[in-house]
């Protein structure tokens, strides 16, 4: 696995830990959308054929649409996790 994948895995793991401790449904949906986006980015790094790349691009687009809808809350979450 590459360094970028390791970094993405670390961020996904942090978000998953937070999800276990937060009971707010709206927050959880937003964090899950961000996790999906990060997972799609990871897949995109190592797609091996055109069909995989197309599926990955579709998944990333779907995740981005969900993330964009909740950008404000996610920006605060990202700042808290990165610090």
Residue frames as qw, qx, qy, qz and C-alpha x, y, z in Angstrom:
[[0.000, 0.890, 0.456, 0.000, 0.00, 0.00, 0.00],
 [0.406, 0.507, -0.025, 0.760, 1.23, 3.52, -0.76],
 [0.219, -0.118, -0.453, 0.856, 1.73, 6.36, 1.72],
 [0.332, -0.128, -0.153, -0.922, -1.35, 8.17, 0.43],
 [0.666, -0.276, -0.614, -0.320, -3.49, 5.09, 1.06],
 [0.511, -0.206, -0.650, 0.523, -2.07, 4.82, 4.57],
 [0.007, 0.019, 0.224, -0.974, -2.99, 8.45, 5.25],
 [0.529, -0.187, -0.360, -0.745, -6.52, 7.92, 3.92],
 [0.662, -0.249, -0.707, 0.011, -6.89, 4.77, 6.03],
 [0.322, -0.130, -0.546, 0.762, -5.79, 6.70, 9.13],
 [0.247, -0.043, 0.028, -0.968, -8.35, 9.44, 8.48],
 [0.638, -0.208, -0.549, -0.498, -11.11, 6.89, 7.83],
 [0.574, -0.204, -0.726, 0.320, -10.22, 5.12, 11.08],
 [0.089, -0.065, -0.393, 0.913, -10.44, 8.40, 13.04],
 [0.456, -0.098, -0.195, -0.863, -13.86, 9.18, 11.60],
 [0.673, -0.196, -0.682, -0.208, -15.08, 5.65, 12.38],
 [0.397, -0.168, -0.672, 0.602, -13.96, 6.03, 16.00],
 [0.154, 0.026, 0.174, -0.972, -15.84, 9.31, 16.24],
 [0.555, -0.147, -0.484, -0.660, -18.96, 7.76, 14.74],
 [0.562, -0.223, -0.784, 0.137, -19.02, 5.16, 17.52],
 [0.298, -0.294, -0.541, 0.730, -19.17, 7.93, 20.13],
 [0.186, 0.121, -0.031, -0.974, -21.57, 10.39, 18.51],
 [0.266, 0.390, 0.866, -0.168, -25.31, 9.84, 18.60],
 [0.312, 0.608, 0.060, -0.728, -26.40, 12.78, 16.42],
 [0.727, 0.371, 0.571, 0.082, -27.95, 11.25, 13.27],
 [0.434, 0.900, 0.022, -0.027, -27.27, 14.24, 11.02],
 [0.170, -0.800, 0.565, 0.109, -23.62, 14.36, 12.08],
 [0.650, -0.158, 0.736, 0.101, -23.27, 10.61, 11.50],
 [0.696, 0.605, 0.387, 0.035, -24.74, 10.86, 7.99],
 [0.257, 0.941, -0.219, -0.030, -22.31, 13.63, 7.10],
 [0.344, -0.639, 0.683, 0.079, -19.32, 11.78, 8.49],
 [0.742, 0.120, 0.656, 0.064, -20.36, 8.60, 6.66],
 [0.590, 0.796, 0.135, 0.002, -20.53, 10.59, 3.42],
 [0.029, 0.880, -0.472, -0.034, -17.00, 11.86, 4.03],
 [0.589, -0.328, 0.736, 0.057, -15.79, 8.32, 4.75],
 [0.758, 0.454, 0.467, 0.034, -17.35, 7.17, 1.47],
 [0.378, 0.915, -0.139, -0.021, -15.59, 9.99, -0.36],
 [0.225, -0.732, 0.641, 0.044, -12.22, 9.05, 1.15],
 [0.713, -0.039, 0.699, 0.040, -12.73, 5.37, 0.31],
 [0.684, 0.679, 0.265, 0.023, -13.55, 6.29, -3.30],
 [0.144, 0.916, -0.373, -0.038, -10.43, 8.45, -3.49],
 [0.485, -0.480, 0.728, 0.055, -8.37, 5.52, -2.27],
 [0.761, 0.292, 0.577, 0.049, -9.87, 3.24, -4.92],
 [0.495, 0.867, 0.026, -0.049, -9.20, 5.84, -7.59],
 [0.184, -0.805, 0.543, 0.154, -5.50, 5.79, -6.74],
 [0.294, -0.327, 0.885, 0.156, -5.12, 2.17, -7.78],
 [0.773, 0.429, 0.266, -0.385, -7.82, 1.52, -10.39],
 [0.469, -0.305, 0.721, 0.410, -6.41, -0.93, -12.90],
 [0.259, 0.273, 0.756, 0.535, -8.81, -0.83, -15.83],
 [0.133, -0.231, -0.252, -0.930, -11.33, 1.45, -17.49],
 [0.544, -0.500, -0.588, -0.329, -14.36, -0.25, -15.91],
 [0.572, -0.439, -0.474, 0.504, -12.87, 0.08, -12.43],
 [0.221, -0.054, -0.034, 0.973, -12.03, 3.70, -13.13],
 [0.290, -0.382, -0.435, -0.762, -15.59, 4.41, -14.33],
 [0.611, -0.545, -0.573, -0.043, -17.14, 2.80, -11.24],
 [0.520, -0.315, -0.331, 0.722, -14.71, 4.59, -8.98],
 [0.060, 0.138, 0.139, 0.979, -15.47, 7.92, -10.65],
 [0.446, -0.501, -0.509, -0.540, -19.21, 7.33, -10.18],
 [0.643, -0.512, -0.508, 0.260, -18.72, 6.48, -6.50],
 [0.400, -0.164, -0.158, 0.888, -16.54, 9.53, -6.00],
 [0.122, -0.321, -0.308, -0.887, -19.09, 11.78, -7.72],
 [0.563, -0.566, -0.545, -0.256, -21.88, 10.42, -5.50],
 [0.616, -0.433, -0.394, 0.527, -19.78, 10.93, -2.39],
 [0.266, 0.027, 0.013, 0.963, -18.80, 14.44, -3.44],
 [0.285, -0.497, -0.415, -0.707, -22.44, 15.42, -3.98],
 [0.646, -0.603, -0.468, 0.011, -23.25, 14.27, -0.45],
 [0.582, -0.282, -0.223, 0.729, -20.20, 15.95, 1.02],
 [0.128, 0.272, 0.175, 0.938, -20.86, 19.23, -0.77],
 [0.421, -0.630, -0.461, -0.462, -24.34, 19.28, 0.74],
 [0.696, -0.683, -0.210, 0.079, -22.79, 19.19, 4.21],
 [0.605, 0.485, -0.231, 0.587, -19.55, 21.11, 3.66],
 [0.187, -0.755, 0.225, -0.586, -19.86, 23.48, 6.63],
 [0.812, -0.500, 0.206, -0.219, -20.15, 20.83, 9.29],
 [0.957, 0.111, -0.006, 0.267, -17.52, 18.63, 7.65],
 [0.391, 0.694, -0.256, 0.547, -15.01, 21.48, 7.49],
 [0.422, -0.696, 0.350, -0.464, -15.25, 21.87, 11.25],
 [0.960, -0.213, 0.171, -0.058, -14.95, 18.13, 11.75],
 [0.818, 0.415, -0.125, 0.378, -11.88, 17.95, 9.51],
 [0.093, 0.756, -0.349, 0.545, -10.18, 20.80, 11.41],
 [0.672, -0.561, 0.333, -0.351, -10.83, 19.05, 14.72],
 [0.991, -0.008, 0.118, 0.067, -9.51, 15.72, 13.46],
 [0.694, 0.551, -0.156, 0.436, -6.41, 17.16, 11.86],
 [0.071, -0.795, 0.345, -0.494, -5.37, 19.05, 14.96]]
